[in-house]
Structures are given as C-alpha cells and as structure tokens.
Amino acid sequence: MARLVIVGDGPTRGECETLIEKLGIAPAVHLLGHRHDIPSILAALDVVALPSKREGFPFAVLEAMAAGKPTVAFNLPGLSQLIEHERTGLLVEPGDNRALAAAIVQVLHDPSLAERMAAAAMERVKDFGIDAHVDRLVSLYQNIARPASSQPIHCDAA
C-alpha cells in the first residue's frame, strides 16, 4: 500500500486534516509538520512530489535530487529549471492534479524508470552545488578583471 507523507506546515493544515478524514485515507497519510530531519525522511521515500502552483527556486527539489529521489511536479518556471522531464523527474501541466497523481503512480510502478531518474537527478544537482557556483563566480571575476586589450576579438567573416 502506498503512503503519503506531507512534510511542512501552514494555514491549510486543518483543511488537509478534514479532507483526509472525509476521504477515509487517514491510515495512509502522515502529516509530519515542520521537521529538521529532512535527509532521513527523504531516505525513506520512493518519489517526491511538489504540487506547488507557484515556485521561485525550490530548494526542496534540490534536496530530493541530492538524495537521489525522482521528483514529480507541475511544469513551472522555477521547477523546470531543475527538473528535466523524463530524465530527472516528471513534469505535468500546472494545476492538473490527475496528471500529477498519474505521474507519481508511473514512477512507483516502474522501478527502472525511478532508478534512472534518481541517478540522473544526483548528477544534475551537482550543477547547482557550491563548487559549481564558485567555478562560475571565479570565471566571471576573471573575465571582468581581464584588461580589455587582452580579450579576444571575434569577427564574423562574410
């Protein structure tokens, strides 16, 4: 039996609890609230879903990817910068809850797909690590510090 784990807290928690009871799914749903042990929680998960309708830069997705978890989310600008559809996770049309649920089920029912996406996610997250940021900053500063006369001149030959 699949279990739903919801991490975090907010003003709609009461609504969630009411809906869970109304649907009769309380034994399969775990509302964990605010937690500080995210790595151990991620280790226990098979797939991470982020049903946000708006996202800037979702650190929760970076954490999931670093933990080697395939991620399912809505195809939003902040999320589509991190998740490569069908490579590191699955993206569905924003607001399409049925498609989100189907994508989660697809990952759960296809272990080889989940493993491939998890491995690719762990590689992809390296692009956003501190080493990658430092390398990009060093390169930027070197280009800025280089005297204009030493910069290469590019000409397009006609």
NUDREN-582989 format. One line per 10 residues: number of its first residue (from 1); their letters; for each residue z, x, y of N, C-alpha, C, O, CB. Coordinates in Angstrom, 1 decimal. Each point is the difference from the previous one (the first is absolute). Glycine has a CB too. Layout:
# NUDREN-582989
NUM = a = Z/X/Y/Z/X/Y/Z/X/Y/Z/X/Y/Z/X/Y | ...
This chain:
# NUDREN-582989
1 = marlvivgdg = 0.0/0.8/-1.2/0.0/-0.8/1.2/0.0/0.9/1.2/0.8/0.9/0.1/0.4/-2.8/-1.3 | -2.1/1.6/2.2/0.0/0.7/1.2/1.2/-0.4/0.9/0.5/-1.1/-0.1/-3.0/1.2/0.0 | 2.9/0.9/0.9/1.1/-0.3/0.9/-0.4/0.4/1.4/-0.8/1.0/0.2/2.5/-0.6/-2.0 | -1.3/-1.1/2.8/-0.3/0.2/1.4/1.2/0.6/0.6/1.1/-0.6/0.0/-2.8/-1.3/0.1 | 1.6/3.1/0.6/1.0/0.7/0.7/-0.3/0.0/1.4/-1.1/0.5/0.4/1.7/0.9/-2.4 | 0.2/-2.0/2.9/-0.2/0.0/1.4/1.0/0.8/0.7/1.2/-0.2/-0.1/-2.2/-2.1/0.0 | 0.5/3.4/0.7/0.9/0.9/0.7/-0.1/-0.2/1.5/-1.1/-0.1/0.5/0.9/1.8/-2.4 | 1.3/-1.8/2.6/0.0/-0.2/1.4/0.7/-1.3/0.3/0.4/-0.8/-0.9/-2.5/2.1/1.2 | 2.4/-1.5/1.0/0.7/-1.2/0.4/-0.7/-0.4/1.3/-0.7/0.7/0.7/2.9/0.0/-1.8 | -1.9/-1.9/1.5/-0.5/-0.5/1.2/0.3/-1.5/0.3/0.8/-0.6/-0.8/-2.6/2.2/0.6
11 = ptrgecetli = 1.3/-2.1/1.2/0.4/-1.4/0.4/-0.5/-1.1/-1.0/0.5/-1.1/0.1/-0.5/1.9/2.3 | -1.0/-0.5/-3.2/-0.5/-1.0/-1.0/0.7/0.1/-1.4/-0.5/-0.7/-0.9/-1.7/0.8/2.2 | 3.2/0.7/-1.4/0.6/0.1/-1.3/0.5/-1.4/-0.5/-0.2/-0.3/-1.2/0.9/2.7/1.8 | -0.1/-3.2/0.2/0.5/-1.3/-0.4/-1.2/-0.9/-0.5/0.2/-0.7/-1.0/1.7/0.9/2.6 | -3.0/-0.1/-0.9/-1.2/-0.8/-0.5/-0.4/0.5/-1.3/-0.4/-0.8/-0.9/-0.3/0.5/3.3 | 0.7/1.6/-2.6/-0.4/0.6/-1.3/0.9/-0.4/-1.1/-0.5/-0.4/-1.1/-0.4/2.4/2.3 | 2.2/-2.0/-1.0/0.9/-0.5/-1.0/-0.2/-1.4/-0.4/0.1/-0.4/-1.1/1.6/2.1/2.0 | -1.9/-2.5/0.2/-0.3/-1.5/-0.3/-1.2/-0.2/-0.8/0.0/-0.8/-1.0/1.1/0.3/3.1 | -2.2/1.2/-1.8/-1.3/-0.1/-0.7/0.2/0.5/-1.5/-0.5/-0.6/-0.9/-0.8/0.9/3.1 | 2.0/0.8/-2.3/0.2/0.5/-1.4/0.8/-1.0/-0.9/-0.4/-0.2/-1.1/0.4/2.6/2.1
21 = eklgiapavh = 1.0/-3.0/-0.4/0.7/-1.0/-0.7/-0.9/-1.3/-0.3/0.0/-0.5/-1.1/2.2/1.3/2.1 | -2.9/-1.2/0.0/-0.9/-1.2/-0.1/-1.0/0.2/-1.1/-0.3/-0.9/-0.8/0.6/0.4/3.2 | -0.9/1.8/-2.5/-1.0/0.3/-1.0/0.6/0.2/-1.4/-0.7/0.1/-1.0/-0.7/0.9/2.8 | 2.7/-0.8/-1.9/0.7/0.3/-1.2/-0.3/1.4/-0.6/0.0/0.1/-1.2/-0.1/-2.5/0.8 | -0.1/3.3/1.3/-0.3/1.4/-0.5/1.1/1.0/0.3/-0.2/1.2/-0.1/-2.2/-1.8/0.5 | 3.6/0.1/-0.1/1.1/0.9/0.4/0.2/1.1/-1.1/0.3/1.1/0.4/0.7/-3.0/0.9 | -1.0/1.6/-2.6/0.2/1.1/-0.9/-1.0/1.1/0.0/0.3/1.1/-0.4/0.7/-2.8/-1.1 | -2.1/1.5/2.1/-1.1/1.0/0.0/-0.1/0.7/1.4/-0.9/0.8/0.2/-0.3/-2.1/-2.0 | 2.0/0.9/2.7/-0.1/0.5/1.4/1.3/0.7/0.4/1.1/-0.6/-0.2/-2.8/-1.2/0.8 | 1.6/3.0/-0.1/1.1/0.7/0.5/-0.1/0.3/1.5/-0.9/0.8/0.4/1.2/0.3/-2.7
31 = llghrhdips = 0.5/-1.7/3.1/0.0/0.3/1.4/1.1/1.1/0.3/1.2/-0.3/0.0/-1.9/-2.1/0.6 | 0.2/3.6/-0.4/0.9/1.2/0.1/0.6/0.2/1.4/1.0/0.7/0.1/-2.3/0.3/-2.0 | 0.7/-1.6/2.9/0.4/0.2/1.3/-0.3/1.4/0.5/-0.8/0.7/-0.6/2.6/-2.3/0.2 | -1.1/2.1/1.4/-0.2/1.3/0.6/0.6/1.0/-1.0/1.1/-0.1/-0.4/-1.0/-0.8/2.8 | -0.9/2.0/-2.7/0.5/1.0/-1.0/-0.3/1.4/0.5/-0.9/0.2/0.9/0.4/-1.8/-2.7 | 1.3/2.5/1.3/-0.2/1.4/0.3/-0.5/0.8/-1.2/-0.1/1.2/0.2/1.9/-1.4/1.6 | -2.0/-0.4/-2.9/-0.3/0.7/-1.2/-1.5/-0.4/-0.4/-0.3/-0.2/-1.2/2.7/0.2/0.5 | -3.3/0.1/1.6/-1.4/-0.4/-0.2/-0.6/0.8/-1.1/-0.7/-0.6/-0.8/0.5/-0.1/3.2 | 0.3/2.0/-2.4/-0.6/0.8/-1.1/0.4/-0.5/-1.4/-0.9/-0.1/-0.9/0.9/2.0/2.4 | 1.2/-2.3/-1.7/0.4/-0.4/-1.4/-0.6/-1.4/-0.2/-0.3/-0.4/-1.2/2.4/1.7/1.3
41 = ilaaldvval = -2.2/-2.1/0.9/-0.6/-1.4/-0.2/-1.5/0.2/-0.3/-0.5/-0.7/-0.9/2.2/-0.3/2.5 | -2.4/1.8/-0.8/-1.4/0.2/-0.3/-0.3/0.5/-1.4/-0.9/-0.3/-0.6/0.6/0.8/3.1 | 1.2/0.4/-3.0/-0.2/0.5/-1.3/0.0/-1.1/-1.1/-0.6/0.2/-1.0/1.8/1.9/1.8 | -0.5/-3.2/-0.5/0.1/-1.1/-1.0/-1.2/-1.0/0.1/-0.1/-0.9/-0.8/2.6/1.2/0.9 | -3.3/-0.1/0.9/-1.1/-1.0/0.2/-1.3/0.4/-0.6/-0.3/1.2/-0.2/1.4/-1.8/2.3 | -1.9/-0.4/-2.4/-1.4/0.3/-0.6/-1.0/-0.1/1.1/-1.1/0.6/-0.1/1.8/-1.5/-2.1 | -0.5/0.1/3.2/-0.9/-0.2/1.1/0.8/-0.4/1.2/1.0/-0.6/-0.1/-2.9/-0.1/-1.5 | 1.4/1.1/2.8/0.6/-0.3/1.2/-1.0/-0.9/0.8/-1.1/0.3/0.1/2.5/1.9/0.0 | -0.8/-3.4/0.4/-0.9/-0.9/0.8/0.6/0.0/1.4/1.2/-0.1/0.2/-1.8/-1.3/-2.2 | -0.3/1.4/3.0/0.4/-0.1/1.4/-0.7/-1.2/0.6/-1.2/0.2/0.4/1.6/2.3/-0.2
51 = pskregfpfa = 0.2/-3.6/-0.2/-0.7/-1.2/0.5/0.1/-0.2/1.5/-0.1/-1.2/0.5/0.6/0.2/-2.7 | -0.4/2.1/2.9/0.1/-0.1/1.5/-1.3/-0.6/0.6/-1.1/0.2/-0.5/2.7/1.7/0.5 | -1.4/-2.7/1.0/-1.2/-0.6/0.7/-0.3/0.9/1.3/-1.1/-0.2/0.5/1.7/-2.1/-1.3 | 0.3/3.2/1.1/-0.3/1.0/1.1/0.7/1.3/-0.4/1.1/0.0/-0.5/-1.3/-1.8/2.3 | -0.5/2.9/-1.6/0.6/1.3/-0.3/-0.5/1.0/1.0/-1.1/0.0/0.4/1.3/-0.6/-2.9 | 0.7/1.5/2.9/-0.4/1.1/0.8/-0.4/1.2/-1.0/-1.1/0.1/-0.5/2.6/-0.8/2.5 | -0.5/1.5/-2.2/-0.1/1.1/-1.0/1.1/-0.2/-1.0/1.2/0.3/0.2/-2.2/1.3/1.5 | 0.7/-2.2/-2.9/1.0/-0.4/-1.0/0.6/1.1/-0.8/-0.7/0.5/-1.0/-0.5/-2.6/0.9 | 2.3/2.6/0.5/0.7/1.1/-0.7/0.3/-0.4/-1.4/0.1/0.8/-0.9/0.8/0.0/3.0 | -0.6/-2.1/-2.4/0.3/-0.5/-1.3/-1.1/0.3/-1.0/0.2/0.3/-1.1/1.2/-2.1/2.1
61 = vleamaagkp = -2.7/1.7/-0.5/-1.1/0.3/-0.8/-0.1/1.5/-0.3/-0.3/0.4/-1.2/-1.0/-2.3/2.1 | 1.6/2.7/0.1/0.1/1.5/-0.3/1.0/0.3/-1.0/-0.2/0.9/-0.9/-0.6/-0.5/3.2 | 2.0/-1.0/-2.2/1.0/0.2/-1.0/-0.4/-0.4/-1.4/0.2/0.7/-1.0/1.5/-1.0/2.8 | -2.4/-0.9/-1.9/-0.5/-0.4/-1.3/-1.0/0.9/-0.6/0.0/0.4/-1.2/0.4/-2.7/1.9 | -1.3/2.8/0.2/-1.1/0.9/-0.5/0.6/1.3/-0.4/-0.4/0.6/-1.0/-1.2/-1.7/2.6 | 2.6/1.6/-0.9/0.6/1.3/-0.3/0.8/-0.1/-1.4/0.1/0.9/-0.7/0.1/-0.4/3.2 | 0.2/-1.8/-2.8/0.7/-0.2/-1.2/-0.9/-0.3/-1.2/0.4/-0.2/-1.1/1.5/-0.7/2.4 | -3.2/1.0/-1.0/-1.1/-0.3/-1.0/-0.1/-1.4/-0.4/-0.1/-0.3/-1.2/0.5/2.6/0.4 | -0.3/-3.2/1.8/-0.1/-1.4/-0.3/-1.3/-0.6/0.6/-0.2/0.2/1.2/2.8/-0.4/-1.3 | -3.3/-0.5/-0.7/-1.2/-0.7/0.6/0.5/-1.1/0.9/1.1/-0.6/-0.2/-2.5/1.1/-1.9
71 = tvafnlpgls = 0.7/-0.7/3.2/0.5/-1.0/1.0/-1.1/-1.1/0.2/-1.2/0.3/0.0/2.5/1.5/1.1 | -0.8/-3.0/-0.9/-0.9/-1.1/0.2/0.5/-0.6/1.4/1.1/-0.1/0.3/-1.4/-0.4/-2.8 | -0.7/0.3/3.4/0.3/-0.4/1.3/-1.2/-0.8/0.6/-1.1/0.0/-0.5/2.7/2.0/0.8 | -1.3/-2.6/0.9/-1.1/-0.6/0.7/-0.8/1.1/0.7/0.6/1.0/0.4/0.8/-3.1/0.0 | -2.7/1.9/-0.2/-0.9/0.9/0.6/0.2/0.0/1.5/-0.8/-0.7/0.7/-0.8/0.5/-2.6 | 2.6/0.8/2.4/0.3/0.1/1.5/-0.3/1.4/0.4/0.1/1.0/-0.8/1.7/-2.8/0.7 | -2.0/2.0/1.4/-0.3/1.4/0.5/1.0/1.0/-0.4/-0.5/1.1/-0.5/-0.6/-2.2/2.4 | 2.4/0.9/-1.7/0.9/1.1/-0.4/0.1/0.3/-1.5/0.2/1.1/-0.4/1.1/-1.8/2.4 | -1.5/-0.4/-2.8/0.0/0.2/-1.4/-1.3/0.6/-0.5/0.0/0.8/-1.0/1.6/-2.7/0.8 | -2.7/1.5/0.7/-1.3/0.5/-0.5/-0.2/1.5/0.4/-0.9/0.6/-0.6/0.0/-2.9/0.8
81 = qliehertgl = 1.7/2.8/0.7/0.0/1.5/0.3/0.6/0.7/-1.2/-0.3/1.2/-0.2/0.3/-1.6/2.7 | 0.9/-0.2/-3.2/0.8/0.7/-1.0/-0.6/-0.3/-1.4/-0.2/0.9/-0.8/2.2/-1.0/2.2 | -2.1/-1.2/-1.7/-0.5/-0.4/-1.3/-1.5/-0.1/-0.1/-0.6/-0.6/0.8/2.7/-0.7/-1.0 | -2.6/2.1/-0.8/-1.4/-0.1/-0.2/-0.3/-1.0/-1.1/0.5/0.2/-1.2/-0.8/2.3/1.9 | -0.3/-3.6/-0.4/-0.2/-1.1/-0.9/-0.6/0.5/-1.4/-1.0/0.7/0.0/0.7/-2.2/2.0 | 0.9/1.1/-3.0/-0.4/0.3/-1.4/0.2/1.5/-0.4/-0.4/0.4/-1.1/-1.2/-2.3/1.2 | 2.1/2.7/0.9/0.3/1.4/-0.3/1.5/0.3/-0.1/0.5/0.5/-1.0/-2.7/0.1/2.1 | 2.9/-0.9/0.0/1.4/0.2/0.1/0.8/-1.3/-0.1/1.2/0.0/-0.1/-1.6/2.0/1.5 | -0.3/-3.1/-1.3/0.6/-1.3/0.0/-1.0/-1.1/0.1/-1.2/0.3/0.0/3.3/0.7/1.0 | -1.7/-2.2/-0.7/-0.9/-1.1/0.1/0.3/-0.7/1.4/1.1/-0.2/0.4/-1.3/-0.2/-2.9
91 = lvepgdnral = -0.9/0.1/3.2/0.1/-0.7/1.3/-0.7/-1.4/-0.2/-1.0/-0.1/-0.6/1.1/2.3/1.9 | 0.6/-3.2/-0.7/-0.6/-1.4/-0.1/-0.1/-0.5/1.5/0.6/0.5/0.9/0.3/-0.9/-3.3 | -1.6/-0.7/2.5/-0.2/-0.6/1.3/1.3/-0.4/0.6/0.9/-0.6/-0.7/-3.2/-0.2/0.1 | 2.6/1.1/1.9/1.3/-0.4/0.6/0.2/-1.5/-0.1/-0.8/-0.8/0.2/0.6/2.7/1.4 | 1.5/-2.2/-2.0/0.4/-1.4/-0.1/-0.4/-0.6/-1.4/0.5/-1.2/-0.2/-0.7/1.1/2.7 | -0.6/0.7/-3.3/-0.4/-0.6/-1.3/1.1/0.3/-1.0/-0.1/1.0/-0.8/-2.4/-0.8/1.4 | 3.5/-1.0/-0.7/1.2/0.2/-0.9/-0.4/0.0/-1.4/0.5/0.7/-0.9/1.0/-1.7/2.6 | -2.5/0.1/-2.1/-0.5/-0.1/-1.4/-0.7/1.3/-0.4/0.2/0.5/-1.1/-0.4/-3.0/1.4 | -0.6/3.1/0.6/-0.6/1.2/-0.3/1.0/1.2/-0.1/-0.2/0.8/-0.9/-1.9/-1.6/2.1 | 3.1/0.7/-0.4/1.1/1.0/-0.1/0.7/-0.1/-1.3/0.2/1.1/-0.7/0.1/-1.1/3.2
101 = aaaivqvlhd = 0.0/-1.2/-3.0/0.7/-0.2/-1.3/-1.0/0.5/-1.1/0.5/0.6/-0.9/0.9/-2.5/1.9 | -2.7/1.5/-0.9/-0.9/0.4/-1.0/-0.2/1.5/-0.1/-0.1/0.6/-1.1/-1.1/-2.7/1.4 | 1.3/2.8/0.8/-0.1/1.5/0.0/1.2/0.6/-0.6/-0.1/1.0/-0.8/-1.3/-1.1/2.9 | 2.6/-0.5/-1.9/1.2/0.5/-0.6/-0.1/-0.1/-1.5/0.3/0.9/-0.8/1.1/-1.5/2.8 | -1.8/-0.6/-2.5/-0.2/-0.3/-1.4/-1.0/1.0/-0.6/0.2/0.5/-1.1/0.4/-2.9/1.5 | -1.7/2.6/0.3/-1.0/1.0/-0.4/0.5/1.3/-0.3/-0.2/0.6/-1.1/-1.5/-1.8/2.4 | 2.6/1.7/-0.4/0.6/1.4/-0.2/0.9/-0.1/-1.2/0.1/1.0/-0.8/-0.3/-0.5/3.3 | 1.0/-1.5/-2.6/1.0/-0.1/-1.1/-0.7/-0.1/-1.3/0.6/0.5/-1.0/1.0/-1.6/2.6 | -2.7/0.4/-1.7/-0.7/-0.2/-1.3/-1.0/1.2/-0.3/-0.5/0.0/-1.1/0.8/-2.5/1.4 | -0.5/3.4/0.6/-0.9/1.1/-0.3/0.7/1.3/0.2/-0.1/0.6/1.1/-1.9/-2.0/-0.4
111 = pslaermaaa = 2.8/1.9/-1.7/0.7/1.2/0.2/-0.8/1.3/0.3/0.4/0.8/0.8/1.2/-1.8/-2.4 | -2.8/1.0/1.1/-0.9/1.2/0.4/-0.4/0.0/1.4/0.0/1.0/0.7/-0.8/-1.0/-3.1 | 0.5/-1.2/2.9/-0.3/-0.2/1.5/1.3/0.4/0.8/-0.2/0.8/1.0/-1.5/-2.6/-1.5 | 2.8/1.4/0.1/1.3/0.3/0.7/0.2/1.5/0.0/0.4/0.6/1.0/0.6/-2.8/-1.6 | -1.2/2.8/-0.5/0.2/1.5/-0.1/-1.0/0.8/0.9/0.4/0.9/0.7/0.5/-1.2/-3.1 | -2.2/-0.1/2.3/-1.0/0.6/0.9/0.4/-0.1/1.5/-0.1/0.9/0.7/-1.7/-1.4/-2.5 | 2.1/-0.7/2.2/0.4/-0.3/1.4/1.3/0.8/0.4/0.0/0.5/1.1/-1.2/-2.8/-1.2 | 2.1/2.3/-0.8/1.3/0.7/0.3/-0.3/1.5/0.2/0.6/0.6/0.9/0.7/-2.3/-2.3 | -2.1/2.3/0.5/-0.3/1.4/0.2/-0.8/0.3/1.2/0.3/1.0/0.8/-0.3/-0.8/-3.3 | -0.9/-1.1/2.8/-0.8/0.2/1.3/0.9/-0.2/1.2/-0.2/0.6/1.0/-1.9/-1.4/-2.2
121 = amervkdfgi = 3.0/-0.1/1.1/0.9/-0.3/1.1/0.9/1.3/0.3/0.2/0.3/1.2/-0.2/-2.8/-1.8 | 0.5/3.1/-0.4/0.8/1.2/0.2/-0.8/1.1/0.6/0.5/0.8/0.8/0.8/-1.4/-2.8 | -2.6/0.7/1.7/-0.9/1.0/0.7/-0.2/-0.4/1.4/0.0/0.8/0.9/-1.1/-0.2/-3.1 | 0.8/-1.9/2.4/-0.4/-0.5/1.4/1.2/0.2/1.0/-0.2/0.3/1.1/-1.4/-1.9/-2.2 | 2.8/1.4/0.6/1.1/0.1/0.9/0.2/1.4/0.6/0.6/0.1/1.0/0.5/-2.0/-2.3 | -1.6/2.9/0.6/0.1/1.3/0.5/-0.7/0.2/1.3/0.4/0.9/0.8/-0.3/-0.1/-3.2 | -1.1/-1.6/2.7/-0.7/0.0/1.2/0.9/-0.4/1.2/-0.3/0.3/1.2/-1.8/-0.8/-2.4 | 3.2/-0.1/0.9/0.9/-0.5/1.0/1.3/0.7/0.0/0.9/-0.4/0.8/-2.0/-1.8/-0.9 | 1.2/3.3/-0.7/1.3/0.7/-0.1/0.1/1.0/1.2/-0.9/0.2/0.8/0.8/-0.4/-3.3 | 1.3/0.8/2.6/0.3/0.8/1.1/-0.9/1.3/0.0/-0.4/0.4/1.1/2.8/-1.2/-1.2
131 = dahvdrlvsl = -2.7/1.3/-1.0/-0.9/1.2/-0.1/-1.3/-0.3/0.6/-0.6/0.8/0.8/1.8/0.0/-2.8 | -1.8/-2.0/1.7/-1.3/-0.4/0.5/0.1/-0.2/1.5/-0.9/0.4/0.7/0.3/-1.5/-2.9 | 1.7/0.5/2.7/0.1/-0.2/1.4/0.1/1.4/0.8/-0.6/0.2/1.0/1.7/-2.4/-1.5 | -0.3/3.1/-0.1/0.2/1.3/0.6/-1.3/0.7/0.1/-0.4/0.6/1.0/2.8/-0.5/-1.9 | -3.2/-0.1/-0.2/-1.3/0.6/0.0/-0.9/-0.5/1.0/-0.7/0.7/0.7/0.9/-0.3/-3.1 | -0.2/-1.8/2.6/-0.9/-0.6/1.0/0.5/0.4/1.4/-0.9/0.3/0.9/0.4/-2.2/-2.4 | 1.8/2.0/1.7/0.5/0.4/1.4/-0.3/1.4/0.3/-0.4/0.3/1.1/2.2/-2.0/-1.4 | -1.6/2.6/-0.7/-0.4/1.4/0.2/-1.4/0.2/0.4/-0.4/0.7/0.9/2.2/0.0/-2.5 | -2.7/-1.4/0.8/-1.4/0.0/0.3/-0.3/-0.5/1.4/-0.8/0.6/0.7/0.3/-0.9/-3.1 | 1.1/-0.8/2.8/-0.2/-0.5/1.3/0.4/1.0/1.1/-0.7/0.2/1.0/1.1/-2.5/-1.9
141 = yqniarpass = 0.8/2.9/0.7/0.5/0.9/1.0/-0.9/1.3/0.1/-0.2/0.5/1.1/2.6/-1.4/-1.5 | -2.8/1.3/-0.8/-0.9/1.2/0.0/-1.3/-0.3/0.8/-0.5/0.8/0.7/1.5/-0.1/-2.9 | -1.5/-1.9/2.0/-1.3/-0.4/0.7/0.3/-0.1/1.5/-0.9/0.3/0.8/0.1/-1.5/-2.8 | 1.9/0.7/2.4/0.3/-0.2/1.4/0.3/1.4/0.6/-0.5/0.3/1.2/1.5/-2.5/-1.6 | -0.4/3.1/-0.3/0.4/1.3/0.6/-1.2/1.0/0.0/0.0/1.0/0.7/2.3/-1.4/-1.5 | -3.4/0.1/0.0/-1.1/0.9/0.0/-0.7/0.0/1.3/-0.3/-1.1/0.6/0.0/0.6/-3.1 | 0.0/1.6/3.1/-0.7/0.1/1.3/-1.4/-0.7/-0.1/-0.6/0.0/-1.1/1.8/2.1/1.7 | -1.6/-2.8/0.4/-1.2/-0.7/0.0/-1.2/0.9/-0.3/-0.9/-0.5/-0.7/1.8/-1.0/2.4 | -0.9/2.7/-1.3/-1.1/0.9/-0.3/-0.1/0.4/-1.5/-1.1/0.4/-0.5/1.3/0.5/2.8 | 0.9/-1.1/-3.1/0.0/0.4/-1.4/-0.4/-1.2/-0.9/-0.1/0.1/-1.2/1.8/1.7/1.7
151 = qpihcdaa = -1.8/-3.0/0.2/-0.3/-1.1/-0.8/-1.5/0.0/-0.3/-0.8/0.3/0.8/2.7/-1.6/0.2 | -2.3/0.9/-2.2/-1.4/0.0/-0.4/-0.8/-1.0/0.8/0.5/-1.1/0.3/0.2/1.9/-2.6 | -1.9/-0.4/2.6/-0.9/-0.9/0.7/-0.9/-0.6/-1.0/-0.7/0.7/-0.8/0.8/0.6/2.9 | -0.2/-2.7/-2.1/-0.9/-0.6/-1.0/-1.2/-0.6/0.8/0.2/-0.7/1.0/1.8/0.1/-2.5 | -3.2/0.9/0.9/-1.2/-0.5/0.6/-0.8/-0.7/-1.0/-0.1/0.5/-1.2/0.1/1.4/2.9 | -0.6/-3.0/-1.4/-0.8/-0.7/-0.9/-1.5/0.5/0.3/-0.5/-0.2/1.1/2.1/-1.8/-1.3 | -2.2/2.6/-0.8/-1.4/0.4/0.2/-0.9/-1.2/-0.2/0.2/-0.8/-0.9/0.3/3.1/0.0 | -1.4/-2.4/1.8/-0.9/-1.1/0.0/-1.2/0.2/-0.9/-0.8/-0.8/-0.2/1.4/0.3/2.5
